[in-house]
Amino acid sequence: MIRLELSDVLRILPALELPPALSDQDLDPDVVRRLEAKGVNPNRFTLQAAETLLSHLKERQELKLCTLKQGAALEKFGVQNPAAILFADVDNQIRLAKDQAATAGPIFLENLLANPPTAGNGVHCWLFSVARHLHAHMGTLQMEKLLAEKVKGCGRHVPLSEIRDAIKNSANCAWSPTEHHPENGHAEREPKNPQPDFAAIYQIVIGGIGLYDLWERSEIRFGDAEGPSQTEYVIDSIFPGDPLLCVGKSSSLFSTRRRSVLRGHLSRLPLIVPNPMTKVTGTTKAGHRSEHTLDSTGPRVWLVCEFDFTKFARDGTTPTEWKPLIESWKALGITIADACSALLWELGTLAPLVLVVSSGGKSLHGWFKVAGATENQLREFSRTGMRLGACSSTLNNPSQFVRIPDGLRDNGARQLVWYFRRSLL
């Protein structure tokens, strides 16, 4: 999760009075854990300052004000007096700030340029984000000079090659005044699967919730991998009645049976089609009969979103396009699971996020309720998901296998349920 320093806390919460910082202070492990859970670096906190802050954050929660990390995100988007923003209004305020960024590039740029991060807080991705917007306003040499000047005091040496790479790599997704106005005839038609918006992904992740925050927001909090399986309870909740379900031990070993027939077996399996089937067998695109086909998959009830963030390709040596982001997140103490949590929560503003399931590895699967949604609504959600880095496979294909909630992966890892909001069913 994002780690806010004492100076960040005092800046975001200007009305909060804390005792002076100390250079060396031992805190109770429980206090350290509570501070870290709130995204705060416990270094330089006295016990009195820590208890004062935790008490204040509890009062803010009771008053339904934004969290500390949300305040940091609002600040990064240029929202004035972020501490006064209500929790329920955070997404709207950020959306308004994004709209301003899209329609009034120079104003947004002023905020970005006036607040360059310090070393360890995302300098690399900041360079990319700013460069993306600068292309419309100046040439390469001017950009190099301006960016070098802005990061001069960031706390680490920023080589010219890093600045030049940011300028070069951001050119293909450079902001332009026509970007959000396709009706003017200048914007090109978007491809079927939009490319990830790395700058937007970075901003959402560093300002969003983490895995622990997601778990805290869950209406039902299940135990860990040592506890009893909750698979049957969750499946009964998300697939009421006795529908036909397609489940699998692998992508080549599967079957479609009534829910009642599968009862008691699902916790030992890893895969499920997230939508009920209309018949036991259907016809594949190759013309073969099978119990796992798009032909036999019913209308979408659930749309499952997964992020496959890895530093290297399957050969273990070829860097992926996600490597710079993952490394910048790591420097901030943000795990891949934290990043997935923030992005799923962001997508929850478009459709109800009901369930979040661990893949049994590093990623998370988010289950969004889309029963009754129109094709246009499904398409818009999927395109937004892909812009935020989600895999196209589960978004485009309603019969794509996903992880069974609290099922068992082939490596023996439990696919734990981190978030379940049953009231949305």
N, C-alpha and C positions, 0 to 999 in steps of 0.2 A: 504493500500500500504506500501511498505518497507519505513522505516524512516531512512534516512542517517543523521548522526551527522555532525557538522561543521568539526570535525577532519577527518571524512570520505571524505568529499568534498575536503579538502585540500590535502589529500593523493591521491585521484583519479585524481584530476586536479592540479598537482604540479606547473604548470606555472601560475596559477591564484593567484593573490595577493589580500588578503582581509584584512580589518582593524582588529585589535585585538578583540578577543571575550570579551564579558561583562558577568558578573554574573547575571545581571538583566536588561533586556531591553524590553520596550514595543514597539511593532510594530503595524503598521496600520493593521486592520483586513484583508484588501485586500491583503497586502503583505504576511501575514501569510497564507492566502488561496492559493496564487500563489506558495509559497514555498512548502506547503504540497502537492499540486497537482503535483509537481516535485519529490515528495518522500523525501523531506528534512524536518528535525525537525527544526522549527524556533527558538528553544531555543538557547541562546548565540549569536544570530545574531544581529548586529547593523543594523540600517536602511541602512546605506551606504554599508555594506557588503552584505545585502540582494539584494539591487538594482544592485550592481556590479555582483553578481552571476546570477541573472535573466537575465541581459543584456548579460552576457557571454554565458548563455545557449541558448539564442535566436540566437547569432552569430554562435554557434555550429550547430544549426538546419539549418541555412542558408548555412553553409558549408557542410551539410549532414554528420556531424560527429555523433557518437553514443551519446545516451542520458546519463545522469548522472547515472541512475539506470542500464543501460546496461553496463556502465563502471564498476560499482560495481560488476555486474555478471561476466564480463570478468576477473576482478581481482580475484574473488573467484575461477575461473577455471584455474588460473595461467597464464593468457595471459599477456605478458609484454607490458608496456606502453599502457594501455587500452584507454586512452584519445585520442590517435591518430587513433583509429579504426573507419572506416566509418560505418554509420548506416546500409548500405546495406550489410556490410561484417560481422556483428555481429554474425548472425546465423552460418555462415561458420566457424568463429574463435572458437565459442563454440563447434561446431561439431568436429573440429580438436582436441580441448582440450579433448573432451569426447573420441575420438578415441585413443588419447595418454593414457588416463586413462585406457582404456580397454586392450591395448596391452603392456603398460609399467607401470604396477601397481605401482612399487616402486617410480617412478618419480612423479606420481600423488600423491602418499602418502606423499612425502616430502612436496609438496605444502599444502596439507591438514593439516598435522601435524605442519607445520610452522606458520599456520594462524588460530588457534582456535578462535572461536567467544567469545565475552564477554557476560555476563549475560543479558538475555533479547533479544539476537540476535541469538537464535537457538542452544544453547549448547546441548540440549537433542538430536536433530536430527543430529548434528555434530558427537556426540558419535556413533550413529547408522551407519552413513555413513563411518566413519573411521574404525569402528570395522568390517564392511562388507569387507573391503579390507585387514585388518590385519590378518584375519583367515588364509590366504595362506602363511603368513610369520613368524608366531610365535604362541606359545601356549597361553592358557587362562590366566595363571598367568602373563606372560610377557605383554600381552595386558592390563590387569588390571593395572599393574604398570605404563606402558607407558601412558595410557589414564589419569590416576590419576595425573600424573606429568604435562601433557599438560593443564589440566583444573584447576590446582591449583590456578592460578592467574586470573581466569575468572570473578571474582567479586561476586560469590555466592558459598555457600557450595555445593559441588557435592558429595552426599553420594556414598559409594562403591556399594550399592545395585543398584543405577541408572546405574553405569558403567557395572555391571554384567548383568543387564537386556539388555543393548545395545548389549553386546557380545552374549548373549543367543538368543535374538530375530533376530539378523542379521545372525546367523549361517545358517538358511535355504536358504538365498539368498546370501551367501558369494561369493565374487569374486574369480575366479580361472583362471589360464593361458589358460584353454581350453574353457572358457565361450563364447568367440566370434569366436571360430574356430571349428565348428561342423564337418568340413571335416577330422579332425584328429581322429574321431571315439570315442572320450571320452565324448563329450557333449551329454546329453540325448535329445531325441525329446521333443520339447515344447508341453505342453497341448494345447487344442483347445483355451481356454481362459487364456492367460498369467496372472500371478499374478502381482499386482502393484509393481513397483520399487520405494519404498518409498524415497530412497536417491535421485534418479533422480527427482522425483516429487518435493521434498523439494528445491533442487537446482534451478530448473526451476522457481518455484514460487517466491522464494526470490530475484531472479535476473531478473524476467520478468516484464511485464507491469501489471498495475492494471486496474480496471473497468473504472476509469476516463481517463486513457491513451487510452484505447480501444475506448471510445466514441470520444476522440479527433481525432483518426485516421479514423473515419467514414467519408465517402464521403458525406453522407446525415445524418444530425443530426436532429432527430425528437424531438418533445417536450416531456413534462412529462405526467403523468397520467391525468392531467387536460386538456390537449390539445385534438384536434380532432383525431379520430382513423386513423391509416395509414394502416390498414389491407388490404383493397382492393388494394391500390397502390402496396404494397409489393407482394401480391399474383399475381397480374397482371404481375409483373416483373419476379417472379421466376417460374410462370406457365403460359407462354404466350399461346395465342390461347384459345381454349375452351375444355380443357381436362376433363376427369372424375376424380373427387376428392372425397376422402373419408374423411368425417369430423364427429366429434362427440361431444356430450354434456358430455359424459362419455365413459368409455371403453365398456359399455353395451348398450349405446343408440347412434346410429350413422346411417349415410346413405351415399350412393355414388350417386352423381349427377354431371351434367355438370357444369363447372365453371360459365356459364351464369345464371344457375338456382340458384346458391348459392350467387350470387352478392347481396350485401346489408345485408347479414345475418351473415357473417363470424366473424365480430368484436364482436359478442355476444357469440361466441363459444370458447372452450379452446383447442380442439384437431384436428389434421389433420395427415393423412398419408403423409410423405414427398416425395412420388413418385406417379405419375399418375396411375390410375387403367386402366386395359385393358377391363373390362366389369363391369356391375353393380353388379352382384352377382357371387360368386364363391363357391367352396366347402372347408369347414374347414377340418382339419386333422381328426376330428371325423366323417366326412362324412355328415355334415349338410350344408344346403345352407345359405349363409350369404353375406351381402354387405361389410363386412370387412374380407378379407381372403388373405393369402399369394398367393393363387392360382390365384387371380384376380389382384394382384399387378404387374405393369409393371417393365421394367428394371430400375435399379437405376439411378436416375438423381441427387439425393441429398443423402448424408450420414450425418446424424445428430448425433452429439456427445454431451453427457450430463455427468456431474459429480455429483454424489449423495453423497456429503461430509456431513456427520452428526456426531456429537459426540456420540449420543446414538441411539440404535435401537428403533423400534417403541413402545416398552414398556416404553420408557423414562428413563430406569435405566441401561440397559446393554450397557457398552461402546463398541463402534465400533473400528475397526482397524484404523480409521481416527482420533480418539480422540487426540493422541499425536501431530500429524501434525497440526490439527486445533488449538490446544492450543499454539503451537510454533508460528504459523502464527499470532495469536491474539496478542501475546507478541510483535510482530514486527509491529502491526497496520495493518495487512493484513487480509481482510475479505475473506469469502468463495467466494464471487463474484470476488474479486481480483485474487484469486488463479485460479478460472475457466478461467478468462481472460488470464492469463499468459500461461496456458496449451493449450487453444484453439489457441493462437497466435503461440505457438511452433508447433502444428499440422498443422498450416497454411503453414509450410515449405514443407509439403508433398502433400497438395491439396489446391486449392484456398478457403480461408475462405471468404464467401460472406455475411453471415448474422449471427448475434448473438442476441438471443431472451431470455428475462428473463422468468423463469418458473412461475413467479408470487410469488415465494418463495425466497430461497437463491441461487439456482443454475442457470446456464445459458445453453442454447441450442445453439450449434454452427452448422451452415449449411455449409457443404463443397460441392463444385461442383465436381461431379464424373462422369458426363455423358460421356460415351465412355471409361471409365476405364476398364481394364481387371480384371478378377477374382483374379489374383495374386496381382494386385495393390490394389484392394479393401481389400483383406485379409491382406496384409502388413499394410495398413493404420489402419485397425480395431485392429490388434494385437498391433501396436504401441500405439493406443489410450487406449487400456486396460492396457498396461504397465504403462501408465501415469494416470491410475485411472478412466478411462471412463467406463460408464455402458455398459455391453455387450449386453443388450437388443436392444438398438437402432442401435448398430454397426452390430449385426448379423442378425437382422430381418428387411428387407426393408419395411414391412407393419406395423411396430410398431408405435403407435400413438406418436406424439410429440406435442409441444406447437405451436398453431397458432400465427404467428407474430402479436403482438398488439391485440391479442384476450383477452377474459375475462375468468379468472380462476373461478372455482366454488365458491371460497371464496370471489369473487368480485374484486380481484386484477388484474390489467392490466398486460399483458405479454409484457412489453415494448421492443421495438427494440433498442438495445444499439449500434449496428454496422451494417452498410449496405454499401457494396461496389458494386454498381450497374454496374460499368464499367467492372467487371469480367464476367458478364452474356453473 
